[in-house]
Amino acid sequence: MFSYVSIEERIPASHPLRRIRKLADQALDRLNPTLCELYASEGRPSVPPEQLLLASLLQAFYGIRSERLLLEQLHYNLLFRWFVGLSPDDPIWHPTTFTKNRERLLNEEVMGRLPGEVDGGTGGQTAAQRRALLGGWHPAAGLGIPCLAGAN
């Protein structure tokens, strides 16, 4: 497949994931020293920790039930590919590779620091101000997924 339109141009400027990606990129920049330590110097290439974190955010935002379904979405959904940092031609990881890397790389320490880093990138904004940043958008609303207030 060849396209004259880049994946960046296909994502509307007003899409809420653009704002979330900006916050996530700022948080990942602050987590970079920790993430650099997670890269193996030998052995088979692993899934980059930054991409694991971004894919995990998509899974949480969109209520995707399993990693297998998440990777299926990453296979054909250009919005998801853009958010995670994959080009349309990049191969998608095998589900077991993704799961093993997530278990190995994204321990509680790293995953636990992400919300604090996102808060640190919002300039001290309150939760209400961050919600306003998203413009009332809820990711599941566009997928036909019921949104239950207070659901666990």
N, CA, C and O of each residue as an XYZ file, in Angstrom:
608
protein
N       0.846     -1.167      0.000
C       0.000      0.000      0.000
C       0.896      1.237      0.000
O       1.828      1.347      0.797
N       0.603      2.139     -0.886
C       1.340      3.389     -0.946
C       0.343      4.532     -0.802
O      -0.739      4.498     -1.390
N       0.705      5.534     -0.026
C      -0.195      6.665      0.185
C       0.609      7.951      0.149
O       1.738      8.014      0.638
N       0.006      8.974     -0.439
C       0.634     10.290     -0.461
C       0.349     11.070      0.819
O       0.949     12.117      1.063
N      -0.560     10.558      1.625
C      -0.951     11.227      2.863
C      -0.286     10.507      4.034
O      -0.417      9.293      4.186
N       0.426     11.270      4.855
C       1.112     10.644      5.994
C       0.101     10.285      7.076
O      -1.006     10.823      7.120
N       0.502      9.374      7.941
C      -0.360      8.978      9.047
C      -0.641     10.174      9.960
O      -1.729     10.290     10.524
N       0.337     11.051     10.098
C       0.171     12.263     10.913
C      -0.947     13.143     10.355
O      -1.733     13.708     11.115
N      -1.017     13.258      9.036
C      -2.041     14.086      8.399
C      -3.433     13.458      8.482
O      -4.436     14.162      8.371
N      -3.499     12.159      8.673
C      -4.794     11.473      8.735
C      -5.498     11.666     10.076
O      -6.713     11.490     10.171
N      -4.751     12.022     11.097
C      -5.346     12.208     12.425
C      -5.799     13.663     12.530
O      -4.977     14.572     12.416
N      -7.102     13.896     12.747
C      -7.586     15.281     12.835
C      -6.871     16.061     13.933
O      -6.581     15.528     15.004
N      -6.594     17.330     13.650
C      -5.893     18.182     14.618
C      -6.668     18.305     15.921
O      -6.076     18.517     16.979
N      -7.976     18.175     15.849
C      -8.815     18.345     17.041
C      -9.076     17.031     17.783
O      -9.802     17.024     18.776
N      -8.496     15.921     17.317
C      -8.781     14.643     17.976
C      -8.215     14.655     19.391
O      -7.066     15.048     19.591
N      -9.004     14.230     20.373
C      -8.546     14.249     21.774
C      -7.279     13.420     22.036
O      -6.513     13.743     22.943
N      -7.053     12.366     21.257
C      -5.836     11.580     21.482
C      -4.577     12.373     21.172
O      -3.502     12.034     21.666
N      -4.688     13.418     20.368
C      -3.524     14.277     20.127
C      -3.092     14.953     21.431
O      -1.901     15.025     21.733
N      -4.061     15.443     22.194
C      -3.736     16.097     23.469
C      -3.195     15.085     24.467
O      -2.246     15.366     25.199
N      -3.808     13.902     24.491
C      -3.344     12.854     25.402
C      -1.931     12.422     25.018
O      -1.085     12.213     25.888
N      -1.675     12.289     23.723
C      -0.341     11.888     23.258
C       0.695     12.924     23.667
O       1.814     12.573     24.043
N       0.326     14.197     23.594
C       1.261     15.254     23.996
C       1.600     15.118     25.481
O       2.769     15.209     25.857
N       0.594     14.903     26.323
C       0.838     14.710     27.756
C       1.675     13.457     28.001
O       2.601     13.468     28.812
N       1.340     12.374     27.290
C       2.069     11.118     27.461
C       3.522     11.270     27.018
O       4.427     10.746     27.668
N       3.750     11.985     25.912
C       5.130     12.198     25.447
C       5.943     12.976     26.473
O       7.114     12.672     26.702
N       5.329     13.973     27.087
C       6.036     14.739     28.123
C       6.373     13.847     29.318
O       7.471     13.919     29.869
N       5.416     13.007     29.709
C       5.655     12.089     30.824
C       6.750     11.081     30.468
O       7.615     10.784     31.292
N       6.711     10.554     29.233
C       7.723      9.592     28.811
C       9.105     10.229     28.750
O      10.104      9.566     29.030
N       9.174     11.507     28.388
C      10.469     12.209     28.404
C      11.049     12.238     29.808
O      12.252     12.054     29.990
N      10.188     12.470     30.814
C      10.665     12.493     32.197
C      11.017     11.089     32.696
O      11.881     10.936     33.559
N      10.347     10.062     32.151
C      10.632      8.678     32.538
C      11.791      8.078     31.741
O      12.214      6.955     32.017
N      12.303      8.808     30.766
C      13.306      8.274     29.849
C      14.500      7.624     30.548
O      14.900      6.534     30.137
N      15.094      8.233     31.583
C      16.229      7.555     32.234
C      15.854      6.173     32.777
O      16.639      5.230     32.675
N      14.679      6.056     33.340
C      14.224      4.761     33.862
C      13.995      3.786     32.718
O      14.380      2.621     32.808
N      13.366      4.261     31.635
C      13.059      3.390     30.503
C      14.331      2.930     29.795
O      14.393      1.799     29.312
N      15.343      3.790     29.729
C      16.607      3.407     29.081
C      17.263      2.236     29.794
O      17.912      1.410     29.152
N      17.106      2.152     31.097
C      17.673      1.048     31.868
C      16.995     -0.277     31.542
O      17.567     -1.339     31.786
N      15.774     -0.227     30.990
C      15.016     -1.444     30.720
C      15.411     -2.122     29.415
O      15.094     -3.293     29.206
N      16.098     -1.398     28.536
C      16.499     -1.981     27.262
C      17.607     -3.006     27.485
O      18.581     -2.750     28.192
N      17.435     -4.168     26.865
C      18.454     -5.215     26.973
C      19.581     -4.921     25.993
O      19.339     -4.435     24.889
N      20.809     -5.216     26.399
C      21.952     -4.973     25.518
C      22.224     -6.165     24.613
O      22.989     -6.049     23.656
N      21.615     -7.297     24.897
C      21.814     -8.487     24.084
C      20.516     -9.267     24.009
O      19.548     -8.959     24.704
N      20.507    -10.279     23.158
C      19.317    -11.101     23.002
C      18.396    -10.565     21.908
O      18.751     -9.652     21.163
N      17.217    -11.153     21.833
C      16.255    -10.743     20.810
C      15.725     -9.355     21.098
O      15.640     -8.950     22.258
N      15.364     -8.617     20.049
C      14.800     -7.285     20.277
C      13.466     -7.390     21.017
O      12.661     -8.283     20.751
N      13.252     -6.475     21.937
C      12.011     -6.492     22.693
C      11.104     -5.370     22.196
O      11.500     -4.548     21.370
N       9.892     -5.358     22.714
C       8.959     -4.276     22.421
C       9.447     -3.062     23.210
O       9.652     -3.164     24.420
N       9.639     -1.915     22.553
C      10.110     -0.739     23.284
C       9.162     -0.392     24.446
O       7.945     -0.373     24.263
N       9.713     -0.121     25.635
C       8.874      0.167     26.798
C       7.918      1.340     26.567
O       6.796      1.332     27.072
N       8.355      2.337     25.812
C       7.489      3.489     25.535
C       6.253      3.044     24.765
O       5.142      3.497     25.041
N       6.457      2.152     23.796
C       5.323      1.670     23.015
C       4.419      0.766     23.844
O       3.201      0.767     23.663
N       5.010     -0.003     24.749
C       4.197     -0.815     25.662
C       3.303      0.075     26.521
O       2.119     -0.210     26.700
N       3.874      1.145     27.047
C       3.094      2.059     27.886
C       1.975      2.721     27.092
O       0.839      2.793     27.562
N       2.286      3.203     25.893
C       1.274      3.869     25.078
C       0.176      2.895     24.655
O      -1.003      3.250     24.658
N       0.552      1.680     24.295
C      -0.450      0.668     23.935
C      -1.319      0.324     25.145
O      -2.526      0.121     25.008
N      -0.713      0.259     26.318
C      -1.489     -0.022     27.542
C      -2.479      1.104     27.838
O      -3.587      0.856     28.313
N      -2.070      2.338     27.556
C      -3.003      3.458     27.717
C      -4.193      3.303     26.783
O      -5.335      3.502     27.197
N      -3.941      2.951     25.528
C      -5.042      2.733     24.579
C      -5.970      1.631     25.061
O      -7.192      1.752     24.972
N      -5.388      0.566     25.566
C      -6.192     -0.548     26.058
C      -7.106     -0.087     27.189
O      -8.274     -0.473     27.246
N      -6.577      0.734     28.080
C      -7.382      1.243     29.194
C      -8.425      2.249     28.714
O      -9.584      2.183     29.125
N      -8.022      3.175     27.850
C      -8.945      4.204     27.367
C     -10.139      3.615     26.630
O     -11.276      4.046     26.824
N      -9.873      2.637     25.791
C     -10.914      2.085     24.930
C     -11.545      0.811     25.479
O     -12.399      0.213     24.825
N     -11.138      0.394     26.662
C     -11.762     -0.777     27.281
C     -11.563     -2.048     26.473
O     -12.467     -2.879     26.386
N     -10.386     -2.204     25.884
C     -10.103     -3.389     25.070
C      -9.841     -4.547     26.016
O      -8.971     -4.469     26.884
N     -10.603     -5.624     25.841
C     -10.652     -6.721     26.810
C      -9.374     -7.534     26.950
O      -9.104     -8.087     28.016
N      -8.587     -7.613     25.886
C      -7.396     -8.459     25.968
C      -6.271     -7.862     25.137
O      -6.486     -7.005     24.279
N      -5.083     -8.334     25.416
C      -3.929     -7.876     24.643
C      -4.004     -8.388     23.214
O      -3.539     -7.720     22.291
N      -4.577     -9.549     23.026
C      -4.743    -10.086     21.677
C      -5.637     -9.161     20.846
O      -5.333     -8.884     19.685
N      -6.736     -8.684     21.435
C      -7.618     -7.745     20.730
C      -6.938     -6.393     20.534
O      -7.140     -5.745     19.507
N      -6.140     -5.962     21.501
C      -5.389     -4.720     21.359
C      -4.451     -4.801     20.163
O      -4.378     -3.870     19.362
N      -3.734     -5.915     20.043
C      -2.800     -6.077     18.936
C      -3.532     -6.206     17.606
O      -3.010     -5.788     16.572
N      -4.723     -6.776     17.619
C      -5.536     -6.814     16.397
C      -5.889     -5.392     15.964
O      -5.802     -5.059     14.782
N      -6.288     -4.550     16.930
C      -6.573     -3.147     16.618
C      -5.329     -2.439     16.092
O      -5.411     -1.671     15.134
N      -4.188     -2.692     16.709
C      -2.948     -2.073     16.254
C      -2.574     -2.518     14.836
O      -1.872     -1.807     14.117
N      -3.046     -3.689     14.449
C      -2.740     -4.205     13.117
C      -3.382     -3.350     12.029
O      -2.767     -3.106     10.991
N      -4.623     -2.889     12.258
C      -5.314     -2.182     11.174
C      -5.824     -0.786     11.515
O      -6.336     -0.104     10.627
N      -5.709     -0.343     12.733
C      -6.241      0.956     13.135
C      -5.123      2.004     13.076
O      -4.205      1.992     13.896
N      -5.214      2.907     12.100
C      -4.160      3.907     11.919
C      -4.062      4.866     13.106
O      -2.967      5.303     13.458
N      -5.189      5.195     13.719
C      -5.164      6.065     14.895
C      -4.351      5.414     16.007
O      -3.528      6.081     16.633
N      -4.562      4.135     16.265
C      -3.821      3.424     17.302
C      -2.339      3.331     16.940
O      -1.477      3.514     17.800
N      -2.042      3.046     15.670
C      -0.645      2.971     15.231
C       0.049      4.310     15.454
O       1.172      4.362     15.956
N      -0.622      5.381     15.079
C      -0.043      6.717     15.261
C       0.224      6.977     16.744
O       1.304      7.445     17.103
N      -0.754      6.676     17.609
C      -0.628      6.954     19.038
C       0.560      6.206     19.640
O       1.290      6.756     20.465
N       0.752      4.959     19.230
C       1.824      4.126     19.781
C       3.180      4.450     19.152
O       4.224      4.136     19.724
N       3.162      5.079     17.972
C       4.412      5.429     17.304
C       4.842      4.423     16.260
O       6.032      4.284     15.978
N       3.879      3.721     15.684
C       4.171      2.747     14.633
C       3.769      3.314     13.275
O       2.736      3.973     13.159
N       4.565      3.066     12.269
C       4.180      3.457     10.917
C       3.236      2.387     10.375
O       3.152      1.297     10.941
N       2.528      2.682      9.291
C       1.629      1.671      8.720
C       2.355      0.390      8.289
O       1.738     -0.673      8.214
N       3.643      0.481      8.009
C       4.398     -0.691      7.552
C       5.089     -1.454      8.671
O       5.589     -2.554      8.436
N       5.134     -0.910      9.870
C       5.804     -1.598     10.971
C       5.052     -2.872     11.339
O       3.822     -2.881     11.390
N       5.793     -3.946     11.595
C       5.118     -5.186     12.011
C       4.561     -5.042     13.431
O       5.083     -4.294     14.257
N       3.500     -5.777     13.675
C       2.895     -5.812     15.011
C       3.481     -7.012     15.749
O       3.751     -8.052     15.148
N       3.670     -6.857     17.034
C       4.275     -7.900     17.852
C       3.319     -9.078     18.009
O       2.101     -8.921     17.923
N       3.878    -10.234     18.235
C       3.065    -11.411     18.547
C       2.495    -11.209     19.947
O       3.184    -10.671     20.814
N       1.245    -11.629     20.187
C       0.639    -11.398     21.517
C       1.461    -11.928     22.684
O       1.529    -11.281     23.729
N       2.090    -13.094     22.527
C       2.876    -13.616     23.650
C       4.127    -12.774     23.878
O       4.548    -12.590     25.020
N       4.726    -12.260     22.801
C       5.890    -11.375     22.936
C       5.482    -10.107     23.672
O       6.188     -9.644     24.568
N       4.338     -9.550     23.287
C       3.846     -8.332     23.927
C       3.612     -8.577     25.424
O       4.037     -7.781     26.260
N       2.939     -9.675     25.751
C       2.622     -9.983     27.154
C       3.887    -10.216     27.971
O       4.015     -9.682     29.072
N       4.816    -11.002     27.451
C       6.058    -11.274     28.186
C       6.850     -9.992     28.415
O       7.385     -9.775     29.503
N       6.924     -9.148     27.401
C       7.649     -7.889     27.546
C       6.954     -6.977     28.535
O       7.615     -6.317     29.335
N       5.636     -6.930     28.496
C       4.900     -6.093     29.444
C       5.165     -6.567     30.869
O       5.420     -5.757     31.760
N       5.105     -7.873     31.080
C       5.337     -8.413     32.420
C       6.764     -8.137     32.889
O       6.993     -7.865     34.068
N       7.723     -8.207     31.962
C       9.131     -8.031     32.318
C       9.503     -6.558     32.473
O      10.250     -6.196     33.382
N       8.984     -5.713     31.588
C       9.442     -4.331     31.541
C       8.584     -3.355     32.336
O       9.095     -2.410     32.937
N       7.305     -3.590     32.334
C       6.420     -2.609     32.955
C       5.982     -3.081     34.334
O       4.825     -3.435     34.559
N       6.925     -3.073     35.228
C       6.625     -3.467     36.592
C       5.833     -2.358     37.286
O       5.589     -1.297     36.712
N       5.449     -2.619     38.492
C       4.626     -1.646     39.223
C       5.337     -0.317     39.417
O       4.697      0.734     39.446
N       6.651     -0.359     39.550
C       7.386      0.890     39.752
C       7.239      1.809     38.540
O       6.944      2.995     38.686
N       7.446      1.255     37.340
C       7.355      2.067     36.121
C       5.909      2.486     35.869
O       5.635      3.662     35.630
N       4.985      1.526     35.921
C       3.576      1.846     35.665
C       3.040      2.804     36.728
O       2.218      3.670     36.427
N       3.499      2.652     37.952
C       3.034      3.519     39.028
C       3.522      4.948     38.903
O       2.891      5.868     39.423
N       4.635      5.143     38.220
C       5.181      6.499     38.059
C       4.500      7.277     36.944
O       4.533      8.507     36.953
N       3.880      6.592     35.979
C       3.301      7.279     34.824
C       2.242      8.303     35.208
O       2.309      9.432     34.722
N       1.258      7.970     36.062
C       0.266      9.001     36.410
C       0.888     10.233     37.057
O       0.461     11.355     36.784
N       1.881     10.042     37.902
C       2.548     11.181     38.530
C       3.296     12.027     37.519
O       3.335     13.252     37.629
N       3.890     11.372     36.535
C       4.599     12.108     35.493
C       3.626     12.873     34.607
O       3.927     13.984     34.170
N       2.454     12.282     34.336
C       1.440     12.993     33.557
C       0.962     14.197     34.350
O       0.796     15.280     33.789
N       0.737     14.024     35.653
C       0.338     15.152     36.496
C       1.410     16.229     36.482
O       1.109     17.422     36.456
N       2.672     15.791     36.500
C       3.772     16.744     36.477
C       3.840     17.527     35.183
O       4.369     18.639     35.156
N       3.307     16.955     34.100
C       3.336     17.618     32.803
C       2.139     18.504     32.550
O       2.032     19.096     31.475
N       1.220     18.615     33.524
C       0.019     19.406     33.296
C       0.125     20.780     33.928
O      -0.857     21.520     33.982
N       1.300     21.121     34.403
C       1.492     22.452     34.971
C       0.714     22.657     36.261
O       0.290     23.774     36.558
N       0.523     21.589     37.031
C      -0.185     21.710     38.300
C      -1.692     21.847     38.137
O      -2.369     22.314     39.053
N      -2.223     21.451     36.994
C      -3.654     21.550     36.772
C      -4.405     20.583     37.679
O      -3.889     19.530     38.055
N      -5.618     20.957     38.020
C      -6.477     20.078     38.802
C      -7.084     19.033     37.879
O      -6.995     19.142     36.656
N      -7.703     18.017     38.477
C      -8.362     16.984     37.676
C      -9.444     17.595     36.795
O      -9.616     17.179     35.649
N     -10.170     18.573     37.314
C     -11.221     19.230     36.525
C     -10.618     19.961     35.325
O     -11.191     19.944     34.235
N      -9.474     20.597     35.521
C      -8.815     21.292     34.409
C      -8.321     20.301     33.361
O      -8.371     20.581     32.163
N      -7.835     19.123     33.819
C      -7.395     18.111     32.859
C      -8.582     17.556     32.087
O      -8.472     17.295     30.889
N      -9.732     17.368     32.765
C     -10.936     16.915     32.059
C     -11.351     17.937     31.016
O     -11.762     17.577     29.913
N     -11.245     19.217     31.368
C     -11.584     20.277     30.413
C     -10.651     20.240     29.208
O     -11.064     20.534     28.086
N      -9.392     19.878     29.442
C      -8.428     19.752     28.353
C      -8.918     18.736     27.322
O      -8.713     18.914     26.121
N      -9.560     17.678     27.792
C     -10.070     16.644     26.892
C     -11.429     17.016     26.311
O     -11.942     16.295     25.454
N     -12.019     18.111     26.749
C     -13.266     18.575     26.164
C     -14.441     17.646     26.391
O     -15.336     17.578     25.549
N     -14.465     16.931     27.500
C     -15.578     16.039     27.796
C     -15.545     14.747     26.993
O     -16.501     13.972     27.022
N     -14.455     14.512     26.282
C     -14.339     13.316     25.444
C     -14.143     12.088     26.303
O     -13.369     12.099     27.261
N     -14.847     11.035     25.954
C     -14.609      9.731     26.566
C     -14.347      8.763     25.423
O     -15.187      8.637     24.532
N     -13.211      8.078     25.420
C     -12.831      7.263     24.270
C     -13.838      6.189     23.919
O     -14.028      5.897     22.739
N     -14.493      5.588     24.906
C     -15.418      4.493     24.606
C     -16.689      4.990     23.941
O     -17.401      4.198     23.322
N     -16.995      6.274     24.048
C     -18.237      6.786     23.480
C     -18.287      6.616     21.977
O     -19.369      6.409     21.427
N     -17.163      6.693     21.294
C     -17.147      6.562     19.845
C     -17.077      5.132     19.353
O     -17.116      4.900     18.145
N     -16.975      4.169     20.250
C     -16.852      2.775     19.836
C     -18.106      1.955     20.109
O     -18.120      0.746     19.878
N     -19.164      2.606     20.603
C     -20.366      1.867     20.925
C     -20.233      1.054     22.197
O     -21.021      0.138     22.433
N     -19.248      1.378     23.018
C     -19.033      0.682     24.277
C     -19.788      1.429     25.363
O     -19.605      2.636     25.515
N     -20.632      0.741     26.122
C     -21.367      1.454     27.174
C     -20.412      2.027     28.222
O     -19.479      1.355     28.662
N     -20.656      3.254     28.605
C     -19.856      3.921     29.633
C     -20.672      3.929     30.910
O     -21.722      4.570     30.970
N     -20.215      3.240     31.912
C     -20.938      3.169     33.165
C     -20.255      4.013     34.195
O     -19.090      3.779     34.518
N     -20.950      4.987     34.716
C     -20.369      5.872     35.728
C     -20.064      5.073     36.979
O     -20.912      4.336     37.482
N     -18.863      5.221     37.470
C     -18.469      4.545     38.695
C     -18.237      3.058     38.549
O     -18.059      2.364     39.550
N     -18.232      2.545     37.314
C     -18.005      1.109     37.117
C     -16.536      0.778     37.361
O     -15.651      1.582     37.065
N     -16.290     -0.391     37.895
C     -14.909     -0.824     38.140
C     -14.414     -1.637     36.977
O     -13.272     -2.097     36.987
